[in-house]
């Protein structure tokens, strides 16, 4: 068996083994590309009428939110661009719950409370990430399938690559002349669409692997940084030996005001509420509410209100290295948001093409299998006939 046939067998059996997972991950990825746009259309409570009055402080919104949803832990208060509701997030890992509350920032009126675990896009996200299985089971399955898909794309390009100029004519575009069998059309769909999608699909798969395997993320960061070790995330700690005369509400109001003072043009400003005395008050702000990589993370000691510097990638944007920025951009690259609406449209289209590859690939294999079975049956019949009639 020569090298190309060996690559062909590898491409075939890896594809048959991972095809269903790749199809699910690709379809859910396509759906998730326009999460924000679809939710803006279908969830009117995300918007408020702009009024000629100041917006409420986070302490007041915190009080309104906790009165509307008692016995739940308030995680953060997030201010969004003018004309949008404030978003309060209630989250706990154990017992697990995840609620989003939308509040009018001018009046404090609770507009809507949503159990995020029952949200369509939350389900799609977890189907994409771990097939709705327990994370410790489903996530490795998706990660391994994504790694297999990368190998499939590379081996597919090797198999596709034309031997000469004459062969190249039928590799770059379709030639669906009248009377051409559907098997050939399906073959062209698999090969030609696969080739044109391969470069973007590789980028989407590689950014997916950054979350899939810690060793891959570490190697990715090491390569981008020129040899540095990936800095693991940790939560900054407040100095519990210090005391303050200010209440927690006064402290989070101060943190909000300080962050807003530093960046008055921020399109998003989020204040995380500390749950324990050792937690820091973290504030996130950005000049864009459409991407995540531009987020500026600032942490304050909740007792002294002094800024706590961090040594991981989720610190101040100005302090981020090239490798840090690449890690921060990973989600935005993965979903196409890094290039705005055009990028999302591209990610949507490529995801659909990726979903089609396991289908067209399976049909190619099935057609060849049926053909081999028919030829085998004919050979057996001919052999039997020759036993009774040597003249045949």
C-alpha positions as CSV (number, residue, x, y, z in Angstrom):
1,X,0.0,0.0,0.0
2,X,1.5,3.3,-1.1
3,X,1.5,6.5,1.0
4,X,-1.5,8.1,-0.7
5,X,-3.7,5.0,-0.2
6,X,-2.6,4.8,3.4
7,X,-3.7,8.5,3.9
8,X,-6.9,7.6,2.1
9,X,-7.7,4.8,4.6
10,X,-6.8,7.1,7.5
11,X,-9.1,9.8,6.1
12,X,-11.9,7.2,5.6
13,X,-11.9,5.5,9.0
14,X,-11.3,8.6,11.0
15,X,-14.2,10.2,9.2
16,X,-16.6,7.3,9.8
17,X,-15.6,7.3,13.5
18,X,-16.0,11.0,14.1
19,X,-18.6,12.0,11.5
20,X,-21.6,12.3,13.7
21,X,-19.8,14.4,16.4
22,X,-18.3,16.7,13.7
23,X,-21.8,17.1,12.2
24,X,-23.4,18.0,15.6
25,X,-20.6,20.4,16.6
26,X,-20.6,22.1,13.1
27,X,-24.4,22.6,13.0
28,X,-24.6,24.0,16.6
29,X,-21.6,26.2,15.8
30,X,-23.5,27.6,12.8
31,X,-26.6,28.3,14.9
32,X,-24.6,29.9,17.7
33,X,-22.9,32.4,15.3
34,X,-25.8,34.8,15.4
35,X,-26.7,34.4,19.1
36,X,-26.6,38.1,20.0
37,X,-28.5,39.2,16.8
38,X,-31.3,36.6,17.2
39,X,-31.7,37.3,20.9
40,X,-31.9,41.1,20.3
41,X,-34.8,40.4,17.9
42,X,-36.7,37.8,20.1
43,X,-36.1,39.4,23.5
44,X,-37.4,43.0,23.6
45,X,-36.7,43.3,27.3
46,X,-33.0,43.7,26.5
47,X,-33.9,47.3,25.4
48,X,-35.1,50.4,27.3
49,X,-36.2,53.9,26.4
50,X,-33.4,56.4,26.8
51,X,-34.3,59.0,29.4
52,X,-32.8,62.4,30.3
53,X,-31.8,61.3,33.8
54,X,-28.8,59.7,35.4
55,X,-28.5,55.9,35.5
56,X,-28.7,54.1,38.9
57,X,-25.6,53.1,40.9
58,X,-24.8,49.4,41.1
59,X,-25.7,49.2,44.8
60,X,-29.3,50.3,44.0
61,X,-29.6,47.9,41.1
62,X,-28.1,45.2,43.3
63,X,-30.8,45.8,45.9
64,X,-33.6,45.8,43.3
65,X,-32.2,42.5,41.8
66,X,-31.9,40.7,45.1
67,X,-35.4,41.7,46.2
68,X,-36.8,40.3,42.9
69,X,-34.8,37.0,43.2
70,X,-34.1,36.3,46.9
71,X,-32.0,33.4,48.2
72,X,-29.8,33.5,45.1
73,X,-26.2,34.7,44.8
74,X,-25.8,37.8,42.7
75,X,-22.6,37.5,40.6
76,X,-22.5,40.8,38.7
77,X,-24.1,43.9,37.5
78,X,-23.4,44.7,33.8
79,X,-24.0,48.1,32.2
80,X,-24.4,48.0,28.4
81,X,-24.6,50.7,25.7
82,X,-27.2,53.4,26.0
83,X,-30.7,52.1,25.2
84,X,-30.0,48.7,26.6
85,X,-31.1,47.2,29.9
86,X,-28.7,46.5,32.7
87,X,-28.0,42.8,33.1
88,X,-27.8,41.2,36.5
89,X,-26.3,37.7,36.7
90,X,-27.1,35.2,39.4
91,X,-24.8,32.2,39.4
92,X,-23.8,29.4,41.6
93,X,-21.7,26.2,40.8
94,X,-23.1,24.2,43.8
95,X,-26.1,24.1,43.9
96,X,-26.0,24.9,40.2
97,X,-28.2,27.8,38.9
98,X,-27.7,30.5,36.3
99,X,-30.2,33.3,36.0
100,X,-30.1,36.6,34.0
101,X,-32.2,39.6,35.1
102,X,-32.8,42.6,32.9
103,X,-33.4,45.9,34.7
104,X,-34.2,49.4,33.6
105,X,-31.0,51.4,34.5
106,X,-33.1,54.6,35.0
107,X,-35.9,53.3,37.2
108,X,-34.6,50.0,38.6
109,X,-37.7,48.2,37.3
110,X,-37.1,44.5,36.7
111,X,-38.1,43.9,33.1
112,X,-37.5,40.2,32.9
113,X,-35.8,37.3,34.7
114,X,-34.5,34.4,32.6
115,X,-33.4,30.9,33.7
116,X,-30.4,30.7,31.4
117,X,-30.2,26.9,31.7
118,X,-33.5,26.7,29.8
119,X,-32.4,29.2,27.1
120,X,-32.2,27.8,23.6
121,X,-28.7,29.2,23.0
122,X,-27.4,27.9,26.3
123,X,-28.5,24.4,25.3
124,X,-27.0,24.9,21.9
125,X,-23.7,26.0,23.5
126,X,-23.5,23.0,25.7
127,X,-24.5,20.7,22.9
128,X,-21.6,22.2,21.0
129,X,-19.2,22.0,23.9
130,X,-20.0,18.6,25.5
131,X,-22.9,17.1,23.6
132,X,-25.2,17.8,26.7
133,X,-23.3,15.0,28.5
134,X,-21.5,15.6,31.8
135,X,-18.6,17.9,31.0
136,X,-15.9,15.4,32.1
137,X,-17.3,12.9,29.6
138,X,-18.7,15.0,26.7
139,X,-16.0,17.6,26.5
140,X,-13.1,15.1,25.9
141,X,-15.2,13.4,23.2
142,X,-15.7,16.8,21.4
143,X,-12.1,17.7,21.8
144,X,-10.8,14.4,20.4
145,X,-13.3,14.6,17.5
146,X,-12.1,18.1,16.8
147,X,-8.5,16.9,16.7
148,X,-9.6,14.1,14.4
149,X,-11.3,16.7,12.2
150,X,-8.0,18.7,11.9
151,X,-6.3,15.5,10.7
152,X,-9.2,14.9,8.3
153,X,-8.8,18.4,6.8
154,X,-5.1,17.9,6.3
155,X,-5.4,14.4,4.9
156,X,-8.3,15.6,2.7
157,X,-6.1,18.3,1.2
158,X,-3.4,15.7,0.5
159,X,-5.9,13.5,-1.3
160,X,-7.5,16.4,-3.1
161,X,-4.2,17.8,-4.4
162,X,-4.1,17.4,-8.2
163,X,-1.4,15.4,-9.9
164,X,-1.1,17.7,-12.9
165,X,-2.8,20.6,-14.6
166,X,-5.3,18.4,-16.4
167,X,-6.5,17.1,-13.0
168,X,-6.6,20.6,-11.5
169,X,-9.4,21.6,-13.9
170,X,-11.9,19.4,-12.1
171,X,-10.6,20.2,-8.6
172,X,-11.3,23.9,-8.3
173,X,-14.9,24.2,-9.7
174,X,-17.9,22.1,-10.4
175,X,-18.6,20.6,-13.8
176,X,-22.2,19.4,-13.4
177,X,-23.0,18.8,-17.0
178,X,-26.4,17.3,-17.9
179,X,-26.7,13.6,-17.3
180,X,-23.9,13.5,-14.7
181,X,-24.6,10.9,-12.0
182,X,-25.5,12.1,-8.5
183,X,-22.5,10.1,-7.2
184,X,-20.1,12.3,-9.1
185,X,-22.0,15.4,-8.0
186,X,-21.7,14.3,-4.4
187,X,-18.0,13.5,-4.9
188,X,-17.5,17.1,-6.2
189,X,-19.4,18.6,-3.3
190,X,-17.2,16.7,-0.8
191,X,-13.9,17.5,-2.4
192,X,-14.4,21.0,-3.8
193,X,-16.4,22.5,-0.9
194,X,-14.0,20.8,1.5
195,X,-11.0,22.4,-0.2
196,X,-12.5,25.9,-0.2
197,X,-13.6,25.6,3.5
198,X,-10.4,24.0,4.7
199,X,-8.4,27.1,5.6
200,X,-11.1,28.8,7.7
201,X,-12.3,25.4,9.1
202,X,-8.7,24.8,10.3
203,X,-8.7,28.1,12.2
204,X,-12.1,27.4,13.8
205,X,-11.0,23.9,14.8
206,X,-7.6,25.1,16.2
207,X,-9.3,27.8,18.3
208,X,-11.7,25.0,19.5
209,X,-8.7,22.9,20.5
210,X,-7.4,25.7,22.7
211,X,-10.4,25.0,25.0
212,X,-10.4,21.2,24.4
213,X,-6.9,20.3,25.6
214,X,-4.7,22.0,28.3
215,X,-1.6,20.7,26.6
216,X,-2.7,22.2,23.3
217,X,-3.4,25.6,24.9
218,X,0.0,25.5,26.6
219,X,1.8,24.7,23.4
220,X,-0.2,27.3,21.4
221,X,0.7,30.0,24.0
222,X,4.3,28.8,24.1
223,X,4.6,29.1,20.3
224,X,2.9,32.5,20.2
225,X,5.1,33.9,23.0
226,X,8.4,32.5,21.8
227,X,8.8,30.1,24.7
228,X,6.8,31.4,27.7
229,X,4.6,29.2,29.9
230,X,0.9,29.8,29.8
231,X,-0.1,31.8,32.9
232,X,-2.9,29.9,34.7
233,X,-5.9,32.0,35.8
234,X,-6.4,32.6,39.5
235,X,-8.8,34.9,41.5
236,X,-7.1,37.8,43.2
237,X,-7.3,37.8,47.0
238,X,-8.3,40.7,49.2
239,X,-6.3,41.3,52.4
240,X,-8.7,40.1,55.2
241,X,-6.5,41.6,57.9
242,X,-7.5,45.1,56.8
243,X,-10.8,46.8,57.8
244,X,-12.8,49.6,56.3
245,X,-15.6,51.9,57.5
246,X,-17.3,51.7,54.1
247,X,-20.1,49.2,53.4
248,X,-19.9,46.7,50.6
249,X,-22.5,48.8,48.6
250,X,-20.3,51.9,49.0
251,X,-17.3,49.9,47.8
252,X,-18.9,48.6,44.7
253,X,-20.2,52.0,43.9
254,X,-16.7,53.4,44.3
255,X,-15.2,50.7,42.0
256,X,-17.9,51.4,39.4
257,X,-17.2,55.2,39.6
258,X,-13.4,54.7,39.4
259,X,-13.6,52.4,36.4
260,X,-16.0,54.7,34.6
261,X,-13.7,57.7,35.4
262,X,-10.9,55.8,33.7
263,X,-12.9,55.0,30.6
264,X,-16.0,57.2,30.3
265,X,-16.6,56.0,26.7
266,X,-17.0,52.4,27.8
267,X,-19.7,50.5,25.9
268,X,-19.8,47.8,28.6
269,X,-19.0,48.0,32.3
270,X,-19.5,45.1,34.6
271,X,-19.0,45.0,38.4
272,X,-18.5,41.6,40.0
273,X,-19.9,41.4,43.6
274,X,-17.6,39.7,46.1
275,X,-19.2,36.8,47.9
276,X,-16.5,36.2,50.6
277,X,-14.3,38.6,52.5
278,X,-11.3,37.3,50.7
279,X,-12.8,38.0,47.2
280,X,-11.7,41.1,45.2
281,X,-14.1,43.5,43.6
282,X,-13.5,42.9,39.9
283,X,-14.6,45.4,37.2
284,X,-14.6,44.7,33.5
285,X,-15.0,47.5,30.9
286,X,-14.6,47.7,27.1
287,X,-15.1,50.1,24.3
288,X,-16.9,47.4,22.4
289,X,-19.8,45.2,23.6
290,X,-19.5,43.0,20.5
291,X,-16.2,41.3,21.2
292,X,-14.5,40.0,24.3
293,X,-10.8,40.4,23.6
294,X,-10.9,44.2,24.3
295,X,-12.1,43.7,27.8
296,X,-10.1,45.5,30.5
297,X,-10.0,43.7,33.8
298,X,-9.3,45.6,37.0
299,X,-9.3,44.1,40.5
300,X,-9.7,46.0,43.8
301,X,-9.1,44.9,47.3
302,X,-12.5,45.1,48.9
303,X,-11.1,46.3,52.2
304,X,-8.5,48.8,51.1
305,X,-9.8,49.6,47.6
306,X,-6.3,49.3,46.3
307,X,-5.8,47.8,42.8
308,X,-4.5,44.2,42.8
309,X,-2.2,43.5,39.9
310,X,-2.5,40.0,38.3
311,X,-0.1,37.8,36.4
312,X,-2.5,36.1,34.0
313,X,-4.0,37.1,30.7
314,X,-7.2,38.6,32.2
315,X,-5.7,41.8,33.5
316,X,-5.4,45.3,32.0
317,X,-5.6,45.3,28.2
318,X,-2.5,47.6,28.0
319,X,-0.4,45.1,29.8
320,X,-1.3,42.1,27.6
321,X,1.5,40.6,25.4
322,X,1.0,39.4,21.9
323,X,0.4,35.8,23.2
324,X,-2.1,37.1,25.8
325,X,-4.0,39.0,23.1
326,X,-4.1,35.9,20.9
327,X,-5.6,33.9,23.8
328,X,-8.1,36.7,24.6
329,X,-9.1,36.8,20.9
330,X,-9.7,33.0,20.8
331,X,-13.5,33.1,21.3
332,X,-14.0,36.1,18.9
333,X,-11.9,34.3,16.2
334,X,-13.8,31.0,16.8
335,X,-17.2,32.6,16.2
336,X,-16.1,35.1,13.6
337,X,-16.9,38.1,15.7
338,X,-13.4,39.4,15.4
339,X,-14.4,40.6,11.9
340,X,-17.8,41.9,12.8
341,X,-21.0,40.8,11.0
342,X,-19.1,39.7,7.9
343,X,-17.0,37.4,10.1
344,X,-20.0,35.9,11.7
345,X,-21.6,35.3,8.2
346,X,-18.4,33.6,7.1
347,X,-18.2,31.5,10.3
348,X,-21.9,30.5,9.7
349,X,-21.2,29.5,6.1
350,X,-18.1,27.5,6.9
351,X,-19.8,25.7,9.8
352,X,-22.5,24.6,7.4
353,X,-20.0,23.4,4.9
354,X,-18.1,21.5,7.7
355,X,-21.4,19.9,8.7
356,X,-21.9,18.7,5.1
357,X,-18.5,17.0,4.8
358,X,-19.4,14.0,7.0
359,X,-22.6,13.5,5.1
360,X,-21.1,13.7,1.6
361,X,-18.1,11.6,2.8
362,X,-20.4,8.9,4.1
363,X,-22.4,8.8,0.9
364,X,-19.1,8.4,-1.1
365,X,-18.1,5.5,1.1
366,X,-21.6,3.9,1.0
367,X,-21.7,4.1,-2.7
368,X,-18.4,2.4,-3.1
369,X,-19.3,-0.2,-0.6
370,X,-22.5,-1.0,-2.5
371,X,-20.6,-1.2,-5.8
372,X,-18.1,-3.5,-4.3
373,X,-20.9,-5.8,-2.9
374,X,-22.5,-5.9,-6.4
375,X,-19.3,-6.7,-8.1
376,X,-18.5,-9.4,-5.5
377,X,-22.0,-10.9,-6.0
378,X,-21.5,-11.0,-9.8
379,X,-18.1,-12.7,-9.3
380,X,-19.6,-15.4,-7.1
381,X,-22.5,-16.0,-9.5
382,X,-20.1,-16.3,-12.4
383,X,-17.9,-18.7,-10.5
384,X,-20.9,-20.9,-9.7
385,X,-22.0,-20.9,-13.4
386,X,-18.6,-21.9,-14.5
387,X,-18.7,-25.0,-12.3
388,X,-21.7,-26.3,-14.2
389,X,-20.8,-24.9,-17.7
390,X,-17.1,-24.8,-18.5
391,X,-17.9,-23.0,-21.8
392,X,-18.8,-19.8,-19.9
